[in-house]
């Protein structure tokens, strides 16, 4: 099953389990929003990996404990 035309938001998505989940959705052709709070460079590297796997991705900074950041996400 693919996820073409579906968008997923992965909070804490640039490391650990979040990274693996983001990659898995990317391999299924999903649009992936990689949320990060630390290390923009790692998030951008993940975006590149997802796009190489055939998905579409963007990285967005956001602290999910702050309402304004959640609104931005």
C-alpha positions in Angstrom: 0.0 0.0 0.0 1.3 3.4 -1.0 0.6 6.8 0.6 0.7 8.9 -2.5 -1.3 12.1 -1.9 -1.2 11.6 1.8 0.7 13.9 4.2 2.1 12.8 7.5 3.6 14.9 10.3 6.3 13.2 12.3 7.1 15.1 15.5 10.6 14.5 16.7 11.2 13.2 13.2 14.8 13.7 12.6 16.3 11.1 15.0 15.6 7.7 16.4 12.2 6.0 15.9 10.8 9.2 14.4 13.5 9.1 11.7 12.7 5.5 10.8 9.0 6.2 10.7 9.6 9.2 8.4 11.8 7.2 6.1 9.2 4.4 5.9 6.4 6.8 4.9 8.8 8.4 2.4 9.5 5.0 0.8 5.7 4.6 0.5 5.6 7.9 -1.5 4.0 10.0 1.3 4.4 13.7 1.7 6.4 13.9 5.0 6.7 16.9 7.4 9.8 16.3 9.5 9.4 18.2 12.8 12.6 19.0 14.7 13.5 21.0 17.7 17.3 20.4 17.6 19.7 20.0 14.7 18.3 21.4 11.5 21.1 19.9 9.6 20.1 16.3 10.5 16.5 17.2 9.6 17.6 18.4 6.2 19.6 15.3 5.6 16.5 13.2 6.4 14.5 15.3 3.9 17.1 14.4 1.2 16.9 10.7 2.1 13.1 10.7 1.9 13.2 12.4 -1.5 15.8 10.0 -2.8 13.4 7.2 -1.7 10.6 8.7 -3.8 8.7 10.7 -1.3 8.3 14.4 -0.8 9.5 16.0 2.4 10.0 19.3 4.2 11.5 20.0 7.6 9.9 22.4 10.1 11.2 23.6 13.4 8.7 23.4 16.2 8.5 22.8 19.9 5.2 20.8 20.4 4.9 22.1 23.9 4.3 25.6 22.5 0.9 26.4 21.0 2.3 28.9 18.5 4.8 26.3 17.2 2.0 23.7 16.9 -0.1 26.2 14.9 2.9 26.7 12.5 3.3 22.9 12.0 
